[in-house]
Amino acid sequence: MKKIFLLFSILGLICNLTYAQKYAAAVLDDEFWGYIDENGNQILYPMYDVAYEFSSGIGLIKNDGTLYYVNPEGIIINSTREYNVRYPFSEGLARIEKEGKWGYLDKRGEFSIAPQFIEAHDFKSGVAAVRSDEGWGFLTKQGTYLINPQFKKAKDFEGEAAMVVKERGWVYVNKEGKTFPTNNEYEVHHDFSEGMGAVRRDKLWGFVNQNGDLVIQPQFTDVGDFSSGLAPVRVDDLWGYINKKGEYKVQPKYRTAKEFQDGMALVREDGEYFYINTSGQETGKDANYLIKHDFSEGYARIIQNGKWGFINKSGDIVIHPQFDDAEDFKSGRAAVLQNGRWGFITPQGEPVIECKYRKVSDFKPLD
């Protein structure tokens, strides 16, 4: 089987058309997985038992129960199998395990950071949480500690801060190594988002900045994360939105309010879901279609008479409901299902890739 796999890898090289392309999606034909570009051209020949999305320009595939990394040229970069592959690349590096220790691999298949850690997370915001005998710390891509091991638990950095456990419970640490709060003046429960962390005091929620300053005093019954500069907040039973100064941009009036995605937020009032923009203007209210999903790349998928289509940010149907299922637009393409097979359309609704695949992934950049 190994010889056949190597032969398939050579075929992948022969069929490779990636040099002029920007994006790739994993697709399943009648039997095997492969990769295509955004115009439907074959990048890597369908020869894998499983293929996952590209990440940091590297694909993750499985053959005979073993995971491998493959680059856009079809080269298996870890063919020696001297370490165990379990996770996709993130920010240009992949965490791998060898003989019970964790390290990081570069896109050439070589160790960028030698296996030495008891546990390791993916790189996020330029750093990775790793555990040694001394506890959890945070590592740079050069393999040096940004923050020395000292914590009982650690989550990933989200922007400029991460959640960690010290002596008594969860606190934040910033990239300068400062932890906060220092005197239990508030409780930490949420990851940072857009430079703000949601904290709780006396059962009410507020926000701190990356230095630990309480910039929005605890006053809300519940809160969500910041996105597009706004965060959903609940007062009693109603939700609205505030900016980073704590000022209301949308007064509490909704029964449900989600975070903004692509400049639009999904809200619910009187049992009906619709959208608002960052100015509070409503879209899709009293529409003759069903709203269920967030916006992505300027479009949201909707259901009308049992079929899926897409609306724009004005609430106009721009791609007529005609599909049995649909996914969000990613990298300028949306996966759609017709007659039990998946293909892709453009934002103009044009079928750019025929509905002929059993399964597909989103398109991801090849660089």
Disulfide bonds with the S-S distance in Angstrom:
none
